[in-house]
Every structure is written in structure tokens, then in C-alpha cells.
Amino acid sequence: MSDAGQRAQEFIYRVPWPARGMRPGMHISRRAGMGQLFSGYASLLDYPDPRRLDLRASVRDPFGMLYTRVYRQRSAINVIVVADLSASMRFADKQRFVIDCVDSVARSAHSGGDAFGFVGIGQAASRGRGNAPTHREAFYWPASFRRGGVDDILGRLAEPLPLGAAVDDEPALAERLPQRRALVFLVSDFHWSTERLARILAQLAGHDVVPVVVWDAREYADLPRRGLVHLVDPEAGRRRTLWMRPALADKWRAAYAERRAELTRRFTRNGRAPLFAGRQFSANAFTDYFLRAA
């Protein structure tokens, strides 16, 4: 949960597609209603609202038809966080980032009148009694306009991620998302194979996906030029010791640069460029991301 006395900052987001929800909100909709965006004229018989009667349009009709002004209403959408809860997210402050991100997205969505939901992807390293799945394997919160429940999500996210937990292909991911198009924040370090990334993106097809890449500079940039480096693969549970030297450090950094370029190409083709968020969550960085995309 967020630190005591601290409130997660909210950020501004917009979507370029028309909302289809019945509930009023802040997004432009295809639905006619009580909004302020003029859409056109319609017969008073089709839209029987005398308050919107347009006398000028009516007197121009040679058949004496009465016309009303039709406006598009603004509607609410579903905003979902899909977060990687695999063991690689144990590194440094990544788990803290996920908690702050979920808190901020939830507050931003509810402040704008949108519904918020959460899906945690990751396969637990062990199973409970009777070989039953642990709670992380089914950790999700359906999209809701109610603010209650977010604190429970944050509390569960603060629990230590188990060693050996790896992101699976989540065949049920699509079933846990709303059928209507949603804004989905996909939060991960994306240390996945190309094939696995493709399968997860296929599960998110039809939604507006914002990839949030959580990397820490200590993974690739702040490397010692010389000395022993102890490495742990939290998902496989393997440990290695390397002698770091300038050539190896340069090769390491080059691999991350190549991976960054690959993720940028893939996500941009998928619809949106990734947001490389850095070590700590920043609501301003999220606002800037949407302003640049506008």
C-alpha cells in the first residue's frame, strides 16, 4: 500500500477512439446524449426533446418538419492495469513501482468517472494445499466504478513476490478483460521471449494497450567496470558469478539498447509506443506520454 500520509498523484489521459459506454464520463462517445459536442440535427419525433428544438433549422424545412439539435454525450471507459508479478519484478524498486502505478491509475480513473480494474499475470512458484492454485494465479479485480477494493489490491501487491514465479501465457487473460474496448496499462520489465510477448499481446487484441517498461539503471547502465558480479535469475532460481570487465559491460549495455529498440518497434506496430518509465513512478511522465500522443 502507499506509504502512510502520502497520496498517489493523478495524471491526465485521453483516448483517440470513441467510447461506447452508457455511463456518462469524460470521453467523446458515439452515443447521442446531454453532451456539448454538436453532432447534427434530427427530427423531433426521433429525439423528442423540446429543449433542443432548433427553430431556424425547422423553418428551412419545406415540409414543416420540426428539428432538434443532437449532441454527443461524453461516456466512461474501462481502465485496466495488467501487471507482471513474476519473480523478475523483485529486482530493486520494481515492485514498489507497480504499487504506486496501480494506486495512481486507480485514482486517475475514478476521478475522471471511469471504471478501474486489475489483472496480475504470473505463475506462482508453489501451489497451496491440495495442489490448489495460490492467490496470485487468479489475482484480478474486475473493472468497477467503486473505489472500494483498491486498497486490498495494493495490500496484496505489497506481499513478497515468490522466487521461481514466471509469466505464463495467461490463456485466461482475455476472459478477465472487459469485452468493450478498454485502456490497458501493461506494466512489466518485459524480460520475456519474443514468442511469449506476441502471445500476451494477442490476448490484449482489441484494447488500447499502453506498454509501461519498468527498468532500473542498475540492470544495465550502473555496472562496475571491473570486479566480481553475483547474478541471480529469480525465475529459474539459478545463480552465477561473473568477472565484470569493460568489454562485457559494453556488451551488456548494447544488449539492453537493442532490446529497447526491439520493444519500441513491436509496440509501436501494435498501436502505441512504449513508455520507458525508469526506476520510480512519476505521474508527470504518464501525463507527458499522453500529451505527446495527442
N, C-alpha and C positions, 0 to 999 in steps of 0.2 A: 504494500500500500504506500501511497505517497507519504513523504516524511511529515511528521506532525507539524501543524502550523503552516504548511505550505500547500498552496492550491495550484493545481496544474494550469498552465497558461493555455488559453484557447487560440486557435488560428482560424483564418478565413479560407474557405474552399468554395469552389464553384465547379459545376459540371457543364460540358458543352452540349449535352443531349437533353431533350425534353423529358421531364418527369411524367410518370403515368399514374401516380398515386391519387387516391381520393382525398386524402387528408391535406388540408392547406399547409403550405410551408413557404420556403424562400426560393424555390427553383422554378424556372419557367416551365410551364406544363402545356401539353396538347389539349387539356381539358378546359372547356369554357366555364367561367365562373365569375367571382367577385374581384378579380384582379384589376390592375391598372393598365395592362398592355392591350391596346386596341387590336382586335382581330378582324373585324368586319361587321357587316350588317346581316340581320336575319329577320324573318317575318315574326311579327308579334305573336302569331299562332304557334310558331316553333319555340320561341323564347318569350313566354308571357310575363314579361317584367315591365310594367308601365313606367317604372323609374328610369329605364334605359331608352325610352321612346325618343326617336330622333325625328323631329318634325320636318327638318329640311330634306332628309332622305325620303320621307313619306310623301311630301307634296311633289317630289320629282317623279314619282311612280305614276304612269298614265292610268293604271288600273286601280288606283286608290288604296294600294296595299300599305299597311302600317308597318314600319320597320323599327327594330330596336338595335342598339349598339351591343355588340358581343365582345367581351374581353376574355383574355386567357387568365385563368387563375394561376397562382403560384402554389406548387404542391411539394409535399415532403418526399424524401427518398430514404432508402436504407443505406446506412454507412456501416461497413463491416471491417474489423481488423482480423486478418488471418496471420497468426504469429507462429514463427518457428520456435518450438520448445525442445529442440533436440539438444544433445549434450554440448555441441559446439557453441551454443549460446551461453554457456557457463563462463566463457573467457572474459576476463576483465569486467567491464561495466555493461556488457550486452544485456544481461537480464534486467538490470536497472533501467536501461533504455526502453525495453519492451514495456515495463510497468508504467513509466512516465508517458510513453506514447499512447498506450491504451487509455490512460486517465485523461490525457489531453483530447484525443479523438472523441471519447465519450462525451466530455463536457462541451466540445465544439458542436457535435451533432445535436445534442439535446438543447443547447442554447439556440440553435437555428431551427428547431422544430422537427428535426429528423430522428429516425429510429436508429439505435445503435445495437450492433451485435458483435460477437467474438467467436472465433474458431481457433483453437490451438492445434497445430499439426506437429506430430512427433510420436514416436513409438516408445513406450516405456520399456526400460531395461528388464524389468521383472513383472510378474503378474501376481495378483492378490490370491487370497485363499481360494482353493478350488479352481485354480488357473483362470480366474475371472480377470478381465481387463482392469488395470488400475485407472484411477480417475482421469489421468492426463490423456488417455487414449480417446476419451469421449468428452473432452473439455471444450464445451462450446456453450454460448449463450445466444439463443435466437434473437433476431432483431426486435427491439422493443422501444416504445416511446417512454417507458417508465425509467426513471433514474435509479430506482432500487435494483440491486443486483450487481452494479458496477464495483462496489466496494468488495463484494465477495470474489469477483474475478481478480481484483488487484491483490487481495489477500492470498489467493491460491497461486497467483503468479510469483509471489514472494517466496514460495517454498523452493528449496534447492532442486535444481534440475538433476535427474538421475544420470550417473555415468552410464555410458553404453546406449543411451537413447539416441536413435537416428530417425530422421524424417523418412516415413514410408510414403508410398504413392497415394495414400489417402483416397481410396476409391469412393468413400462416402462424403468427400468434401463438397461436391456439387449438391448433394442432397441436403447439406446443412446450410446452404446459402438460399436466400430468397429467390423465387422464380423470376420476379420482376428485376430488371437491371438495377444493380447497386454500385455504389462507390466502394471499392475494396482496397484497403491498405495491406499489402503483402509484405510483412516485416521479417527479415531474415538476414543472415550473413551470406546466404546463397552459396555455401560450400557444398553444392550438390553437383551431381553429374549432369551433363547436358541432357541426357535422356530423361532423368528424373525431373529436371526443371521443365522440360517440354510436357511431361505427363501432368504435372501440377498446374501448369498454365492452361492445359486443355480442360482441366476441371473448373477453371475460372472463366472459360469462354462465355461470352455474352455479358460479362460485367466490365466495368471501368476499373482497371487494375492500376494502382499506384505502387510500384515496387520501391520499398524502403530498404536500402542496403546498409546494414549495420557493421561497419568495420572499425577496428581500433588500430591506431598507428603503430602500436607495439607489435602487431601481427606482421607488418611488412616494412615499415619505414624506420622505426626506432630500434634498429638492430645493432648489436655490438660489432665493431669491426673485427675484433679478434677475441677468442675465448670460447669456453665450453657453453653450449646452449642445451638445456634439457627440454625436450619436446614431449607433449602428451597428446595423443589422439583420444579425446574424451568419448567419441562414439565407438571406436574399436577397442579402447582400453589399452592401447599399446604405448610404450614409452621408448624414446630414442634420445641419444646424446650425440650432438654434433660439435665439431670444432668449427666455429664460425670464422670466416676469413673474408676479406673484401670481395673476392670474386664470387663467393657463394652468396654474400649479402646482396650484391648487384643482381645476381641471377634470381634471387628471391623477390626483390622489388620488381624486376622485369616481369615475373610471372603474375604478380598482382596487377600490374599495369595492363597486361594482356587480358587478364580476367575482367578487369573493369571495362575495357573496350568491348569485349565479347558480350557482357551483360548489357551494355548500352545499346549495342546493335540489336540484340534479341528483344529486349523490352520495347525499344522504340518501334520495331516492326510490329510488336504486339499491340501497340496503341499509345503508350506513354513512355517517355524517357525515365530512367530510374532516378530516385533521389538518394544520393550518397550522403547519408546523414551524419557521419562522423561518430565520435565517441559518446557524446552526450546529446540527449534530446533537446531540440530547440524549436519552439512553436514558430518563431520568426522564420526559420528555414523552411518550414512547411508552407507558411503564407507566401513567402517569396517564390516557392516552387509553383504554386497555383497562379500567382500573378504573372510569372514568365510564360506559363502555358496559355494564358488568356488571349 
